[in-house]
Amino acid sequence: MILLFIFGLYIFLYENLGVMKIPVFLYAFTIGAMLYVALGTGQKWIMIGAILFVLSDSILAINLFHHRSTLGGMSIMLTYVLAQYCLTEGILIADKSHKV
């Protein structure tokens, strides 16, 4: 499912990537791997944070390479800040229980 989403977004953006095709592919692979690992932790805050992080980067990529949205900046920052909060909360909880 993760690969399908990441690959689908890459194909959707492909025509507009120009010289950024390889860097975007590598970054997409990296955040896809991060999401896969995060979902495997079983820690709800880390899983939610990783999903929000991928969502934030997806909105950013669409905003940069497909079409600009007037709500793009706010959507990107909202999902990014929530992702960082959830990831931090998850790591702190896991650290207390030594499950990281």
N, CA, C and O atoms as a printed pandas DataFrame, in Angstrom:
     atom_number atom_name residue_name chain_id  residue_number  x_coord  y_coord  z_coord
0              1         N          MET        A               1    0.822   -1.192    0.000
1              2        CA          MET        A               1    0.000    0.000    0.000
2              3         C          MET        A               1    0.872    1.264    0.000
3              4         O          MET        A               1    0.586    2.228   -0.711
4              5         N          ILE        A               2    1.935    1.242    0.808
5              6        CA          ILE        A               2    2.841    2.392    0.873
6              7         C          ILE        A               2    3.500    2.608   -0.485
7              8         O          ILE        A               2    3.538    3.727   -0.997
8              9         N          LEU        A               3    4.024    1.517   -1.066
9             10        CA          LEU        A               3    4.670    1.629   -2.374
10            11         C          LEU        A               3    3.702    2.127   -3.431
11            12         O          LEU        A               3    4.074    2.924   -4.292
12            13         N          LEU        A               4    2.476    1.668   -3.373
13            14        CA          LEU        A               4    1.462    2.098   -4.335
14            15         C          LEU        A               4    1.223    3.599   -4.232
15            16         O          LEU        A               4    1.154    4.288   -5.251
16            17         N          PHE        A               5    1.096    4.108   -3.017
17            18        CA          PHE        A               5    0.871    5.543   -2.827
18            19         C          PHE        A               5    2.075    6.355   -3.303
19            20         O          PHE        A               5    1.922    7.310   -4.065
20            21         N          ILE        A               6    3.274    5.973   -2.851
21            22        CA          ILE        A               6    4.490    6.715   -3.197
22            23         C          ILE        A               6    4.726    6.679   -4.708
23            24         O          ILE        A               6    5.002    7.710   -5.321
24            25         N          PHE        A               7    4.618    5.496   -5.300
25            26        CA          PHE        A               7    4.832    5.358   -6.738
26            27         C          PHE        A               7    3.749    6.103   -7.521
27            28         O          PHE        A               7    4.041    6.742   -8.532
28            29         N          GLY        A               8    2.501    6.020   -7.055
29            30        CA          GLY        A               8    1.404    6.733   -7.716
30            31         C          GLY        A               8    1.607    8.238   -7.711
31            32         O          GLY        A               8    1.369    8.901   -8.720
32            33         N          LEU        A               9    2.044    8.778   -6.589
33            34        CA          LEU        A               9    2.309   10.214   -6.501
34            35         C          LEU        A               9    3.465   10.594   -7.418
35            36         O          LEU        A               9    3.421   11.629   -8.083
36            37         N          TYR        A              10    4.496    9.761   -7.452
37            38        CA          TYR        A              10    5.644   10.030   -8.328
38            39         C          TYR        A              10    5.207   10.061   -9.796
39            40         O          TYR        A              10    5.593   10.964  -10.538
40            41         N          ILE        A              11    4.418    9.095  -10.210
41            42        CA          ILE        A              11    3.913    9.051  -11.594
42            43         C          ILE        A              11    3.048   10.279  -11.875
43            44         O          ILE        A              11    3.145   10.872  -12.949
44            45         N          PHE        A              12    2.211   10.658  -10.923
45            46        CA          PHE        A              12    1.350   11.837  -11.065
46            47         C          PHE        A              12    2.185   13.097  -11.305
47            48         O          PHE        A              12    1.799   13.952  -12.102
48            49         N          LEU        A              13    3.315   13.214  -10.630
49            50        CA          LEU        A              13    4.162   14.408  -10.719
50            51         C          LEU        A              13    5.223   14.325  -11.814
51            52         O          LEU        A              13    5.821   15.341  -12.167
52            53         N          TYR        A              14    5.464   13.145  -12.350
53            54        CA          TYR        A              14    6.604   12.863  -13.221
54            55         C          TYR        A              14    6.809   13.886  -14.337
55            56         O          TYR        A              14    7.927   14.365  -14.529
56            57         N          GLU        A              15    5.770   14.225  -15.063
57            58        CA          GLU        A              15    5.883   15.145  -16.207
58            59         C          GLU        A              15    6.437   16.511  -15.813
59            60         O          GLU        A              15    7.079   17.174  -16.627
60            61         N          ASN        A              16    6.199   16.932  -14.590
61            62        CA          ASN        A              16    6.602   18.269  -14.150
62            63         C          ASN        A              16    7.907   18.292  -13.349
63            64         O          ASN        A              16    8.321   19.354  -12.884
64            65         N          LEU        A              17    8.548   17.160  -13.185
65            66        CA          LEU        A              17    9.732   17.099  -12.325
66            67         C          LEU        A              17   11.012   17.596  -12.992
67            68         O          LEU        A              17   11.927   18.050  -12.305
68            69         N          GLY        A              18   11.090   17.518  -14.302
69            70        CA          GLY        A              18   12.283   17.985  -15.010
70            71         C          GLY        A              18   13.547   17.328  -14.476
71            72         O          GLY        A              18   13.621   16.104  -14.368
72            73         N          VAL        A              19   14.549   18.152  -14.142
73            74        CA          VAL        A              19   15.833   17.635  -13.649
74            75         C          VAL        A              19   15.725   17.066  -12.232
75            76         O          VAL        A              19   16.688   16.495  -11.720
76            77         N          MET        A              20   14.579   17.215  -11.607
77            78        CA          MET        A              20   14.393   16.726  -10.233
78            79         C          MET        A              20   13.862   15.290  -10.180
79            80         O          MET        A              20   13.557   14.789   -9.098
80            81         N          LYS        A              21   13.749   14.625  -11.329
81            82        CA          LYS        A              21   13.193   13.265  -11.356
82            83         C          LYS        A              21   13.937   12.310  -10.416
83            84         O          LYS        A              21   13.306   11.626   -9.610
84            85         N          ILE        A              22   15.250   12.259  -10.511
85            86        CA          ILE        A              22   16.024   11.328   -9.671
86            87         C          ILE        A              22   16.010   11.756   -8.203
87            88         O          ILE        A              22   15.753   10.914   -7.342
88            89         N          PRO        A              23   16.275   13.031   -7.876
89            90        CA          PRO        A              23   16.213   13.423   -6.456
90            91         C          PRO        A              23   14.836   13.182   -5.828
91            92         O          PRO        A              23   14.748   12.743   -4.681
92            93         N          VAL        A              24   13.773   13.463   -6.566
93            94        CA          VAL        A              24   12.423   13.244   -6.021
94            95         C          VAL        A              24   12.174   11.752   -5.835
95            96         O          VAL        A              24   11.574   11.347   -4.839
96            97         N          PHE        A              25   12.627   10.928   -6.779
97            98        CA          PHE        A              25   12.475    9.482   -6.641
98            99         C          PHE        A              25   13.193    8.974   -5.388
99           100         O          PHE        A              25   12.636    8.191   -4.619
100          101         N          LEU        A              26   14.433    9.426   -5.192
101          102        CA          LEU        A              26   15.207    8.993   -4.021
102          103         C          LEU        A              26   14.569    9.461   -2.717
103          104         O          LEU        A              26   14.527    8.717   -1.738
104          105         N          TYR        A              27   14.074   10.691   -2.709
105          106        CA          TYR        A              27   13.421   11.203   -1.502
106          107         C          TYR        A              27   12.122   10.444   -1.238
107          108         O          TYR        A              27   11.821   10.101   -0.094
108          109         N          ALA        A              28   11.353   10.185   -2.296
109          110        CA          ALA        A              28   10.102    9.435   -2.139
110          111         C          ALA        A              28   10.386    8.042   -1.580
111          112         O          ALA        A              28    9.664    7.560   -0.706
112          113         N          PHE        A              29   11.430    7.402   -2.083
113          114        CA          PHE        A              29   11.819    6.087   -1.566
114          115         C          PHE        A              29   12.178    6.178   -0.084
115          116         O          PHE        A              29   11.796    5.319    0.710
116          117         N          THR        A              30   12.913    7.222    0.278
117          118        CA          THR        A              30   13.357    7.402    1.662
118          119         C          THR        A              30   12.182    7.611    2.612
119          120         O          THR        A              30   12.122    6.976    3.665
120          121         N          ILE        A              31   11.246    8.495    2.254
121          122        CA          ILE        A              31   10.117    8.710    3.173
122          123         C          ILE        A              31    9.163    7.522    3.163
123          124         O          ILE        A              31    8.475    7.271    4.153
124          125         N          GLY        A              32    9.117    6.788    2.049
125          126        CA          GLY        A              32    8.340    5.553    2.027
126          127         C          GLY        A              32    8.921    4.523    2.986
127          128         O          GLY        A              32    8.184    3.838    3.696
128          129         N          ALA        A              33   10.247    4.418    3.004
129          130        CA          ALA        A              33   10.922    3.505    3.937
130          131         C          ALA        A              33   10.702    3.946    5.377
131          132         O          ALA        A              33   10.487    3.116    6.260
132          133         N          MET        A              34   10.756    5.259    5.615
133          134        CA          MET        A              34   10.506    5.788    6.963
134          135         C          MET        A              34    9.098    5.416    7.423
135          136         O          MET        A              34    8.899    5.004    8.565
136          137         N          LEU        A              35    8.126    5.564    6.525
137          138        CA          LEU        A              35    6.744    5.226    6.877
138          139         C          LEU        A              35    6.613    3.731    7.164
139          140         O          LEU        A              35    5.950    3.337    8.123
140          141         N          TYR        A              36    7.239    2.910    6.343
141          142        CA          TYR        A              36    7.194    1.464    6.544
142          143         C          TYR        A              36    7.746    1.076    7.918
143          144         O          TYR        A              36    7.132    0.293    8.642
144          145         N          VAL        A              37    8.895    1.625    8.265
145          146        CA          VAL        A              37    9.518    1.330    9.563
146          147         C          VAL        A              37    8.640    1.844   10.704
147          148         O          VAL        A              37    8.441    1.151   11.702
148          149         N          ALA        A              38    8.115    3.065   10.551
149          150        CA          ALA        A              38    7.277    3.657   11.603
150          151         C          ALA        A              38    6.021    2.824   11.842
151          152         O          ALA        A              38    5.627    2.608   12.987
152          153         N          LEU        A              39    5.395    2.359   10.767
153          154        CA          LEU        A              39    4.190    1.540   10.928
154          155         C          LEU        A              39    4.512    0.209   11.598
155          156         O          LEU        A              39    3.661   -0.374   12.270
156          157         N          GLY        A              40    5.723   -0.264   11.418
157          158        CA          GLY        A              40    6.139   -1.517   12.037
158          159         C          GLY        A              40    6.428   -1.419   13.525
159          160         O          GLY        A              40    6.579   -2.440   14.196
160          161         N          THR        A              41    6.508   -0.194   14.050
161          162        CA          THR        A              41    6.803   -0.042   15.478
162          163         C          THR        A              41    5.619   -0.426   16.348
163          164         O          THR        A              41    5.795   -0.844   17.492
164          165         N          GLY        A              42    4.409   -0.285   15.808
165          166        CA          GLY        A              42    3.218   -0.538   16.606
166          167         C          GLY        A              42    2.910    0.571   17.596
167          168         O          GLY        A              42    1.963    0.455   18.375
168          169         N          GLN        A              43    3.685    1.636   17.580
169          170        CA          GLN        A              43    3.500    2.763   18.500
170          171         C          GLN        A              43    2.613    3.789   17.803
171          172         O          GLN        A              43    3.014    4.382   16.801
172          173         N          LYS        A              44    1.398    3.998   18.335
173          174        CA          LYS        A              44    0.404    4.799   17.610
174          175         C          LYS        A              44    0.867    6.214   17.303
175          176         O          LYS        A              44    0.603    6.709   16.207
176          177         N          TRP        A              45    1.546    6.883   18.225
177          178        CA          TRP        A              45    1.982    8.260   17.974
178          179         C          TRP        A              45    3.012    8.317   16.853
179          180         O          TRP        A              45    2.975    9.221   16.018
180          181         N          ILE        A              46    3.926    7.361   16.833
181          182        CA          ILE        A              46    4.940    7.316   15.775
182          183         C          ILE        A              46    4.280    7.009   14.434
183          184         O          ILE        A              46    4.643    7.601   13.418
184          185         N          MET        A              47    3.322    6.097   14.421
185          186        CA          MET        A              47    2.632    5.760   13.177
186          187         C          MET        A              47    1.845    6.954   12.641
187          188         O          MET        A              47    1.908    7.255   11.449
188          189         N          ILE        A              48    1.107    7.632   13.515
189          190        CA          ILE        A              48    0.337    8.811   13.099
190          191         C          ILE        A              48    1.279    9.913   12.616
191          192         O          ILE        A              48    1.017   10.553   11.598
192          193         N          GLY        A              49    2.366   10.132   13.340
193          194        CA          GLY        A              49    3.337   11.152   12.951
194          195         C          GLY        A              49    3.939   10.879   11.585
195          196         O          GLY        A              49    4.095   11.794   10.777
196          197         N          ALA        A              50    4.275    9.635   11.328
197          198        CA          ALA        A              50    4.863    9.273   10.033
198          199         C          ALA        A              50    3.858    9.462    8.898
199          200         O          ALA        A              50    4.212    9.951    7.825
200          201         N          ILE        A              51    2.615    9.076    9.136
201          202        CA          ILE        A              51    1.571    9.273    8.120
202          203         C          ILE        A              51    1.386   10.758    7.835
203          204         O          ILE        A              51    1.295   11.161    6.676
204          205         N          LEU        A              52    1.331   11.569    8.881
205          206        CA          LEU        A              52    1.184   13.019    8.697
206          207         C          LEU        A              52    2.394   13.622    7.992
207          208         O          LEU        A              52    2.248   14.551    7.197
208          209         N          PHE        A              53    3.584   13.104    8.275
209          210        CA          PHE        A              53    4.795   13.595    7.621
210          211         C          PHE        A              53    4.748   13.309    6.121
211          212         O          PHE        A              53    5.072   14.176    5.311
212          213         N          VAL        A              54    4.347   12.097    5.756
213          214        CA          VAL        A              54    4.225   11.747    4.339
214          215         C          VAL        A              54    3.130   12.590    3.686
215          216         O          VAL        A              54    3.286   13.031    2.547
216          217         N          LEU        A              55    2.034   12.815    4.391
217          218        CA          LEU        A              55    0.967   13.669    3.865
218          219         C          LEU        A              55    1.479   15.085    3.634
219          220         O          LEU        A              55    1.205   15.678    2.590
220          221         N          SER        A              56    2.213   15.629    4.588
221          222        CA          SER        A              56    2.776   16.969    4.460
222          223         C          SER        A              56    3.693   17.069    3.245
223          224         O          SER        A              56    3.594   18.011    2.459
224          225         N          ASP        A              57    4.585   16.093    3.097
225          226        CA          ASP        A              57    5.506   16.110    1.959
226          227         C          ASP        A              57    4.780   15.892    0.638
227          228         O          ASP        A              57    5.203   16.416   -0.392
228          229         N          SER        A              58    3.701   15.129    0.656
229          230        CA          SER        A              58    2.912   14.921   -0.560
230          231         C          SER        A              58    2.236   16.211   -1.000
231          232         O          SER        A              58    2.241   16.549   -2.183
232          233         N          ILE        A              59    1.656   16.927   -0.049
233          234        CA          ILE        A              59    1.036   18.218   -0.363
234          235         C          ILE        A              59    2.094   19.186   -0.876
235          236         O          ILE        A              59    1.858   19.918   -1.837
236          237         N          LEU        A              60    3.253   19.190   -0.239
237          238        CA          LEU        A              60    4.357   20.054   -0.667
238          239         C          LEU        A              60    4.773   19.730   -2.103
239          240         O          LEU        A              60    4.952   20.636   -2.916
240          241         N          ALA        A              61    4.925   18.450   -2.412
241          242        CA          ALA        A              61    5.334   18.041   -3.758
242          243         C          ALA        A              61    4.296   18.447   -4.801
243          244         O          ALA        A              61    4.652   18.944   -5.869
244          245         N          ILE        A              62    3.023   18.239   -4.497
245          246        CA          ILE        A              62    1.963   18.645   -5.427
246          247         C          ILE        A              62    1.986   20.150   -5.606
247          248         O          ILE        A              62    1.842   20.650   -6.722
248          249         N          ASN        A              63    2.165   20.870   -4.515
249          250        CA          ASN        A              63    2.207   22.336   -4.560
250          251         C          ASN        A              63    3.406   22.835   -5.379
251          252         O          ASN        A              63    3.293   23.831   -6.093
252          253         N          LEU        A              64    4.535   22.160   -5.281
253          254        CA          LEU        A              64    5.739   22.580   -6.007
254          255         C          LEU        A              64    5.743   22.148   -7.470
255          256         O          LEU        A              64    6.146   22.917   -8.343
256          257         N          PHE        A              65    5.297   20.924   -7.741
257          258        CA          PHE        A              65    5.495   20.352   -9.063
258          259         C          PHE        A              65    4.229   20.178   -9.897
259          260         O          PHE        A              65    4.325   19.834  -11.075
260          261         N          HIS        A              66    3.061   20.400   -9.332
261          262        CA          HIS        A              66    1.846   20.217  -10.121
262          263         C          HIS        A              66    1.052   21.507  -10.220
263          264         O          HIS        A              66    0.928   22.078  -11.303
264          265         N          HIS        A              67    0.529   21.960   -9.131
265          266        CA          HIS        A              67   -0.190   23.243   -9.129
266          267         C          HIS        A              67   -0.131   23.867   -7.744
267          268         O          HIS        A              67   -0.171   23.173   -6.728
268          269         N          ARG        A              68   -0.040   25.144   -7.724
269          270        CA          ARG        A              68   -0.013   25.881   -6.454
270          271         C          ARG        A              68   -1.441   26.054   -5.951
271          272         O          ARG        A              68   -2.360   26.348   -6.715
272          273         N          SER        A              69   -1.595   25.868   -4.668
273          274        CA          SER        A              69   -2.892   26.047   -4.028
274          275         C          SER        A              69   -2.786   27.182   -3.017
275          276         O          SER        A              69   -1.765   27.340   -2.348
276          277         N          THR        A              70   -3.838   27.959   -2.917
277          278        CA          THR        A              70   -3.827   29.046   -1.936
278          279         C          THR        A              70   -3.785   28.496   -0.516
279          280         O          THR        A              70   -3.283   29.158    0.393
280          281         N          LEU        A              71   -4.305   27.300   -0.322
281          282        CA          LEU        A              71   -4.278   26.674    1.004
282          283         C          LEU        A              71   -3.068   25.764    1.190
283          284         O          LEU        A              71   -2.894   25.174    2.256
284          285         N          GLY        A              72   -2.239   25.649    0.167
285          286        CA          GLY        A              72   -1.097   24.740    0.220
286          287         C          GLY        A              72   -0.174   24.998    1.384
287          288         O          GLY        A              72    0.157   24.076    2.130
288          289         N          GLY        A              73    0.251   26.245    1.554
289          290        CA          GLY        A              73    1.190   26.576    2.623
290          291         C          GLY        A              73    0.656   26.243    3.998
291          292         O          GLY        A              73    1.368   25.686    4.834
292          293         N          MET        A              74   -0.607   26.588    4.231
293          294        CA          MET        A              74   -1.202   26.312    5.541
294          295         C          MET        A              74   -1.359   24.802    5.749
295          296         O          MET        A              74   -1.094   24.295    6.838
296          297         N          SER        A              75   -1.786   24.091    4.713
297          298        CA          SER        A              75   -1.954   22.639    4.820
298          299         C          SER        A              75   -0.626   21.946    5.079
299          300         O          SER        A              75   -0.538   21.023    5.889
300          301         N          ILE        A              76    0.412   22.408    4.374
301          302        CA          ILE        A              76    1.745   21.821    4.543
302          303         C          ILE        A              76    2.227   22.018    5.975
303          304         O          ILE        A              76    2.661   21.068    6.627
304          305         N          MET        A              77    2.151   23.244    6.458
305          306        CA          MET        A              77    2.666   23.532    7.803
306          307         C          MET        A              77    1.836   22.864    8.894
307          308         O          MET        A              77    2.390   22.383    9.882
308          309         N          LEU        A              78    0.516   22.827    8.728
309          310        CA          LEU        A              78   -0.340   22.189    9.729
310          311         C          LEU        A              78    0.003   20.706    9.857
311          312         O          LEU        A              78    0.205   20.205   10.964
312          313         N          THR        A              79    0.067   20.007    8.726
313          314        CA          THR        A              79    0.374   18.575    8.784
314          315         C          THR        A              79    1.807   18.333    9.249
315          316         O          THR        A              79    2.071   17.356    9.949
316          317         N          TYR        A              80    2.731   19.211    8.871
317          318        CA          TYR        A              80    4.129   19.060    9.284
318          319         C          TYR        A              80    4.286   19.236   10.797
319          320         O          TYR        A              80    4.942   18.430   11.457
320          321         N          VAL        A              81    3.683   20.292   11.338
321          322        CA          VAL        A              81    3.791   20.547   12.783
322          323         C          VAL        A              81    3.124   19.422   13.571
323          324         O          VAL        A              81    3.669   18.964   14.576
324          325         N          LEU        A              82    1.955   18.974   13.127
325          326        CA          LEU        A              82    1.289   17.856   13.800
326          327         C          LEU        A              82    2.141   16.589   13.719
327          328         O          LEU        A              82    2.225   15.830   14.684
328          329         N          ALA        A              83    2.769   16.364   12.569
329          330        CA          ALA        A              83    3.644   15.197   12.413
330          331         C          ALA        A              83    4.805   15.253   13.392
331          332         O          ALA        A              83    5.122   14.259   14.046
332          333         N          GLN        A              84    5.436   16.409   13.492
333          334        CA          GLN        A              84    6.571   16.554   14.408
334          335         C          GLN        A              84    6.138   16.345   15.858
335          336         O          GLN        A              84    6.852   15.721   16.642
336          337         N          TYR        A              85    4.966   16.871   16.206
337          338        CA          TYR        A              85    4.448   16.680   17.563
338          339         C          TYR        A              85    4.234   15.187   17.839
339          340         O          TYR        A              85    4.679   14.664   18.861
340          341         N          CYS        A              86    3.548   14.514   16.918
341          342        CA          CYS        A              86    3.242   13.098   17.123
342          343         C          CYS        A              86    4.511   12.251   17.184
343          344         O          CYS        A              86    4.627   11.362   18.026
344          345         N          LEU        A              87    5.451   12.524   16.301
345          346        CA          LEU        A              87    6.707   11.772   16.321
346          347         C          LEU        A              87    7.469   11.993   17.625
347          348         O          LEU        A              87    7.995   11.050   18.215
348          349         N          THR        A              88    7.520   13.237   18.062
349          350        CA          THR        A              88    8.208   13.547   19.321
350          351         C          THR        A              88    7.515   12.873   20.499
351          352         O          THR        A              88    8.168   12.261   21.344
352          353         N          GLU        A              89    6.200   12.988   20.550
353          354        CA          GLU        A              89    5.426   12.351   21.626
354          355         C          GLU        A              89    5.655   10.841   21.620
355          356         O          GLU        A              89    5.859   10.235   22.671
356          357         N          GLY        A              90    5.620   10.244   20.441
357          358        CA          GLY        A              90    5.831    8.808   20.324
358          359         C          GLY        A              90    7.203    8.369   20.788
359          360         O          GLY        A              90    7.342    7.348   21.461
360          361         N          ILE        A              91    8.214    9.137   20.431
361          362        CA          ILE        A              91    9.575    8.800   20.850
362          363         C          ILE        A              91    9.727    8.948   22.359
363          364         O          ILE        A              91   10.369    8.117   23.001
364          365         N          LEU        A              92    9.143    9.997   22.929
365          366        CA          LEU        A              92    9.218   10.180   24.383
366          367         C          LEU        A              92    8.511    9.050   25.123
367          368         O          LEU        A              92    9.019    8.549   26.126
368          369         N          ILE        A              93    7.350    8.651   24.637
369          370        CA          ILE        A              93    6.616    7.542   25.263
370          371         C          ILE        A              93    7.407    6.244   25.121
371          372         O          ILE        A              93    7.558    5.493   26.085
372          373         N          ALA        A              94    7.910    5.985   23.918
373          374        CA          ALA        A              94    8.670    4.757   23.689
374          375         C          ALA        A              94    9.952    4.743   24.511
375          376         O          ALA        A              94   10.370    3.692   24.996
376          377         N          ASP        A              95   10.574    5.901   24.667
377          378        CA          ASP        A              95   11.806    5.983   25.454
378          379         C          ASP        A              95   11.542    5.637   26.916
379          380         O          ASP        A              95   12.354    4.975   27.564
380          381         N          LYS        A              96   10.396    6.092   27.429
381          382        CA          LYS        A              96   10.041    5.778   28.820
382          383         C          LYS        A              96    9.842    4.282   29.018
383          384         O          LYS        A              96   10.155    3.738   30.077
384          385         N          SER        A              97    9.320    3.622   27.988
385          386        CA          SER        A              97    9.076    2.187   28.116
386          387         C          SER        A              97   10.163    1.358   27.417
387          388         O          SER        A              97   10.071    0.133   27.349
388          389         N          HIS        A              98   11.190    2.040   26.899
389          390        CA          HIS        A              98   12.336    1.396   26.237
390          391         C          HIS        A              98   11.905    0.543   25.053
391          392         O          HIS        A              98   12.379   -0.579   24.879
392          393         N          LYS        A              99   10.990    1.092   24.231
393          394        CA          LYS        A              99   10.504    0.345   23.075
394          395         C          LYS        A              99   10.922    0.973   21.750
395          396         O          LYS        A              99   10.301    0.702   20.722
396          397         N          VAL        A             100   11.945    1.794   21.752
397          398        CA          VAL        A             100   12.397    2.383   20.477
398          399         C          VAL        A             100   13.485    1.522   19.902
399          400         O          VAL        A             100   14.013    1.826   18.832
